[in-house]
Amino acid sequence: MRFMFVGDSMTIGRAGDYTWRYRMWQHLEATFEGPYRIVGPRCEVYDTAADAPASHAYADPDFPPHARRHLAGWGEGWQHMAPVMAETAAAHRPDVLLVSLGLIDLGFYTDAEQTAANVRLFTAGARAARPGIRMVLLPVIPNSRAEEDAPFAAEVDRFNELLAKAVADLTTDASPILLAARPASYDIHRDTYDGTHPNASGEHRLAGEFAAVLHQAWGLGGPYRPARDP
């Protein structure tokens, strides 16, 4: 089974991070029965000094290169991933997409309705290349901006409603889509380092939510048990 992580800055991570992708790799190593691969066109983390996704400095240098694959970008959202999804899925042949997108779209690029339209374009592109692909989508977790910017908070709420509708409309028996929940007890003041990006505890909570959906809905892997950092 081939897994691909799709996301924005919360998923690519910055130099020195473990990333929630690393936490998911640890989880799959511990619980997934049978062969699997993590696939995608990229493997870097973001270098804030260079202002580019040019670093390989993960917090655990033993994170194996083959497990670092992803389709995630600092400052990239649904509108960036939708146009490349068909070609990426054709090239890397994922069976399951684990997707965390939307905050950057709403913050800088598109409103809730436009962002939801890009979710549908993304889904169509993935299925054009992989008709039986499965997806788990994480709703947008409001960041610290939403605490002070009421219109932005309203856009986040509206998008999450539209995302739930899109999942209900688009899921099929052949290509199921699941909507994850905001991770239990996720607190942006405790689980992020800046009100948006996950710190070590936030990484575990994000990975744990994806792991729970995979296990409970499709019997993939097992319950999430955080591994100790090296």
Buried (B, 14 or more C-beta within 10 A) or exposed (E): EBBBBBBBBBBBBBBEBBBBBBBBBBBBEEBBEEEBBBBBEBBBBBBEEEEEBEBEEBBBEEBEEEBBBBBBBBBBBBBBBBEBBBEBBEEBBBBBBBBBBBBBBBBEBBEBEBBBBBBBBBBEBBBBBBEEBBBBBBBBBBBEBBEEBEEBBEBBBBBBEBBBEBBEEBBEEEBBBBBBEBBEEBEBEEBBEEEBBBBBBBBBBBBBBBBBBBBEEEEBBBEBEBBEEE
